[in-house]
Amino acid sequence: MRISIVGIGYVGLPLAVAFAEAGHDVVCFDVDVERVAALTEGRSYVEDVGPDVLAPLREHLHPTTDPAALADCEAVVICVPTPLTDEHEPDLTYLEAAAETIAAQLRRDQLVVLESTTYPGTTRERLAPILEDGSGLAAGSDFHLAFSPERIDPGRTDFTVRTTPKLVGGVNAASTERARALYAEICDEVVVLSSPEAAELAKLLENVFRSVNIAFVNELAQLCDRLGIDVWEVIDAASTKPFGFMRFDPGPGMGGHCLPIDPFYLAFKAKENDFEPAFIELAGRVNQAQPAYCVERIERALAADGKQVAGARVLILGASYKGGVGDTRESPALKIIGRLQDLGAKVSYHDPFVPELPGHGLTSVDLDSALSETDLAAIVTAHPGLDYTAVVATAPSTIDFRNITRGIESDTLIRL
């Protein structure tokens, strides 16, 4: 087959690689000229896809900024961002632009699949009309349309595109079957749902489930702080129960494209249907407030050493939203850095995966020299390969928001 991926970022590029590895030709379409140029030269900008992976696939991957290349593809898969507006409502700007581009090239019997996370009804109510109006074709009869949520977890190797079950739901039975057959080429298991709405909501359920539980354990951590109880000891104890309990760990806040955003997508749709999603919105607010709580803990740690945050030298360890990747989307570290800068702290950071933070005027510093020149080191992202024993031994004070220092005993170490 000849397949096009619209949007070749953290979701689209691994998907393109999977289809190319299965022997299919893949048109990698993106409006980002630098991203297309990098892929053309065999350079990867996604940690999970190294140059050794791209090298043998060059003849199957066709990066382009030319929308005309979409016309001769059997399937077009949309993998564009779906962020939030400043008012915390769905921002479908990228999706609508992609739909208009596809509509101008759409032909009969093509399959269009949306993978971007969104609220129930988007595929049928927002995407389909744009495709139909721009092409003069009807969804479900002239062309096929389905939703299949991405389930990629950047940096993870135990579950891949092939081994993670794929959900598909089309606007009719024929569309669903076309989507099922497409993903059967690269996925060991394809789970068929009755509609795109069911598939859209299933993806939100996966992530909102995590958001709600993370919010609960983050609140528990704050309560344990006031009670003088070690939250990690409590979680370890509860985790010994072999049934009826699922472990979630507290942290500095949630990052990435999905977890911080999905509760608000679901809440938006709920309100459209006169339903007040109090529980879901509360979880979103609790998690968004967690970086501010971490800044308060840093302020208290500095005060215990007789220092004010204004003028204090604070070293942030980790700028990406999770360990082992360089993705800073919605990273709580950025919010912590920004708040500390607003309070007058002299902030530096070290992250082997994120060389610079232009928005904060910072570049990653050498760890050894920074540790000896700081007043406090805060572990915000637990990257592999860092010597955290040395961090605790060298820094005058260390606060660990990830429990990566478990087993290290020191009077200068504070855990969330």
N, C-alpha and C positions, 0 to 999 in steps of 0.2 A: 504493500500500500504506500501511498504518498500522503503523509499526515502533516498538518501544520500546527504549531504551538504558538499561540498569540500571548506574548509575555514570557520571556525566558529568564526569569529570576530564580529564587530559591525553590519555587514549585515547578516552574516550566522547564528549567534546564534538566533536572533529574528525570522528568517525564520524557523529554526529548531523547535523552541518553537511553532510557529503557526501550523506547520504540526503535532507536537506531541499533541497539544491541540485538533486537529481535529481527533485524534485517530489513527494516522499513526505511524509506527515505523521509526525512523530517525537515520541513521548512520551519526555521526558527525565526519568527517575525517579532520585531520589537521596534519601538520608536526611539529607543535609546541607542544613539549612533555608537557610543563608546562600547557598550555591551556587545553590539553586533560585531564591531571591529575586533574586540578581544576574542570572541568565539571563532571568527574567521581565521584568526592567527593561531588558534588552538590554545588560547589562554583562558583559564577558568577563573571565575570570580565567585564561585560557590565552593565552600570547603569540601562538601561531600563529593564533588566531581573534580578530581585532579587531572592534570595534563596527561597523565598516563592512561586515564580513562578516555579522554577525548581523542588522543592520537590515532587509535585504530578505527575511529568512527568518522573520520573527516569526510570520507566519500558519501556518508549517509546523512550528515548534518549540513544544512544549507541556510546559514544565517543571512537575514535580509531585512531591509527597511522598506522594501517595495511591496505594497499590498497586493499587487497583481499576482504575486507568487501564490496567493491563497486560492486562486480560482481553479487550479488543476489538482487540488488535493481532495481526497475522498472524505477526510474528516478534518475539522477545525476545532481545536481545543483551546478554550479561553482560560488563561492563568494570570489575570491581572489583579492588582491590589484592590481591595474593597475596604478602605479605612473609614474613620469617623470624621464628621465635621467638628468644628469647634463647639457646637451645641450637643455633641455626643449622639448625633443621628447618622444613619448610613450615608456614606458618600459613594455614590455609584458613578462618579464622573469618568473614571478609567474604564469601567465596564461599558458605559454608554458609548464612549468614544471607540472602543474596540468593536462594539456591535455595529456602529455606523460604517467602520472600515470593512468589516466582514460582509455587511449587507451589499456593499457596492460590488463585491466580487462573487457573491453567492450564486450558485447554480443548482439546478434540479438534482435531487437525490444525494446531495451532500449531507453529511452529519455534522451538526454543531453541538459541542458539549461545553457546558460551563463548569469549571472546577473551583472558581473563586468562592470563598465562604460568604454567604449572604442569608437574608431572611426568607422564610417560606413564601413563595409566590413570585420571586424575582424572575425565575426562568420563564414562567408563563406570562406574567403580567408586565414585566419590564423589558426583558430581552427579546421575546418573540415579536412584539409589535415593531420594534426597531428593525429587526431583520426582515419582517414582512413588508413594512413600508418602504424600506430602502431597496428591496429586491423585486417586489411585486409577486413574490412566491408565498405560499401558505405553509406554516409550520405543521408538521404531522402528515401532510399529503405531498407537497412539492419538495420539501426537504425535511430532514429528521432533526429533532431537538431534544436534548436531555441534560440532566444535571448529574454530576458525579463528583462529590466533594474530595478535595485533596486531603490526604492523611499523612503527609510527610512530616517527620520530626527531625529537623536539621541536626546533624552530628550523630544520629543514631545509626548503628550498624546491625543490630539484632533484628530489626524489622525494616524491610526495604520496600520499594515500589512493588516488587514481585511478591513478597511474602505477606504484605498487608492486604487483607480482604478489601475489595473495591465495591463501593455502593453505586448503583446506577438507577435512575428513574427518569423515564421519558414522558413526553406529552401524550404519547399513545403507545400501543403495544409494538408497532413497527419501529418507532424511535428507540424504545427500550432495548429491543433485540439488537439493533444496529450498535448501540452503545455497549451492550454486553459483549458482542462479538469483537468490538474494537479492543476493549480492555482485557479480554481473554488472551490476547496476543502477548501481554506483558504481566498479567497478574494470575497467580495460581488459583485464586478464588474470586469470583464476581458475584455479588449479592444483589439480586434484582428486587427493586421496590415498586410499589404500585403507581408512583407519581414522582415528578420532580419535587413537589412540596414535601413529600415524606423524606426524600433524600436530603433536602435542604435542612429540614428540622432535625434529622438524625445527626448531622454534623454539628449543629448548634448544641444539641443535647450532650454530645461527647465533651465539648469544651466548657459548657456552662456547668456541667457536673463537676469538673475539676475546679472551675472558678469558685463555685459555692463552697466546696470543701477546703480549698486553700484559704478562702476568706475566713472560714470558721477557725482554722488552725492558726491563722495570723492573729485573730482576736484572742485566741487561747494563749498565744505567746505573750501578748501584751498583759493579759490577766496574770500569767505566771510571773512576769516581771514585777508586778505590784505585790504579789503574794510571796515573792522570794523563793519560788519553786523553779527548778530546772525543767523547762518545757521539754527538752530532749529526753530527759529521764522518763517523763510522763508518757511521751509518745512511744518510746522504746518499750515501756511496760505494757501499754495498751496493745502494741503490735504482737505481743506474745499470744494473744487470743487467736486461735486458729479459725474462727468463724465470726461473722457479724461485724468485723472491723476492717477497714481499708486504710492503710497508712497514707497520710499527706504530711508534708513538712512545711513549716513556716519559712519565710525568707524576706528579702527586701522589697518584694513586690513582683508582679508578673510582667513578662515582656513577650516579644514576638508579635506576629501579626494577628494571631487568633485569640488567645486567652484573654487579653485585656479588652478586646473589642466585641467578641461574640455576645456577651450578656446584653450589650446595648442594642445589638441587632435584633435579638429576640424580644427585648423590651419594646423596641420600636413597633414591631409587628403586633405585639400584644395590645399596645395602646390603640393601634388602628382598629382593633376589634373590641374596644371598650373593656379591656381587661387590664387591671393594674398589677403589674408584675413586681410587687414589693420585695419579695424574697430575692429575685434575680438582680434587681437594681441595687439592693443593699449590698450584695456580694461584690458587685462591680465597684461600688463606692469604697467599701472596706479595703479592697485590694489596691485601689488607686491612692488611698491615703497611707499605705504602708511605707513608701519612701520617706514621707514626712516624719513618721514615727522613728525611722532609722536615723534621720538627721537629729531628732531629739535625743536618741541614745548616744550619738556621737558628741553632742553638746554636753551631756551629763558626764561622759567619760573624760572629756577635756576638763570639765569643772572639777572633777575628782582629783585631777593633777594640778589644780590651781591655775588653769588656763581658760581664757575666753575664746569662743569660736572665731571672733573677729581677730584676724592676724595669725591664727593658729595654722600650722602647716599640716594639712591632712592629705594622706596618700590613699587613693581609692584603688583597690586591687580588683580589676575586671570592669570593663565598660560594656561588653556585649550582654545580651539578656540571658544567656546560658553558657555553661562551660563548653569549651572545645570548638566554638564557632565565633565568627566575627560579626554576626548579625546584631545590630544595635536598635532594631525597630522596637519602639515602646520600652526600651531597656530602663529598669528602675535606676540603674547606675547613673544615667544621664539626668534624671530628676534629682537624685541625691547631689550630684556634682553642681547642678544649677542652683539648688537651694543653698548649698554651702557657700558658693560664690556670692550669692545675694547677701549672705550674712557676713561677708567680709573675710572668709577663710582663704588661705593661700592653698588652693587645691592643685594637686598633681595626680596623675593616674599611671598605672602600668597595665598593659594588656597586650600580650604577644599576637593577638588576632586583630586588634584594632589600632593601627599605627597613629591615627590622629582623630581628633574631635573638633572639626572646624567651627561648629556651632558654639563651642565653649572656649575656643582659642587655645586648645591644648594639644600636645603630642605626647605619645607614650614615653615615659622616662625609664632610664636604666634602674632596675629594681634594687640592686645592691647599694648604689649611691643614694637612692631616694629613701631607703629604709633608715639610713644613718642620719638623714637630714630632716626627718619628719617628726611631728609631735604625736601623731596617731596614724595607724594603718587600719583601714576598714576593708574587710574582705566582702565584696559585694557579689562577685561572680567567681565560682570555684573552677578555675581552669586547671586541666591536668598538666602535670609536669612542673608546677611551681613547688618550691621547697617551703612549705608552710611552717615547718619547725624552725627554719632559719628566720622566717618573717617574725614569728613570735619572739625569738631570741634576740633579734636585732632591734626591732621597733620599740620605742619607749612604752608604747601602749598599743594593743591590737584589739579590735572588736570584730567578731566573726558573725556575719549574718547568714552563713550557709552551713555551719556546723562541720566544716571541712577540717577543723583543728581538733576534732574528737580524739581523745587519747593524749593530747598535749596538756601538761599541767604547768601553769605559770601564773604568778600573781599579777602580771600585766595583761592577761588575756580575759576578755569579756565575750560571752556568747549571747546571741539573741535570746 
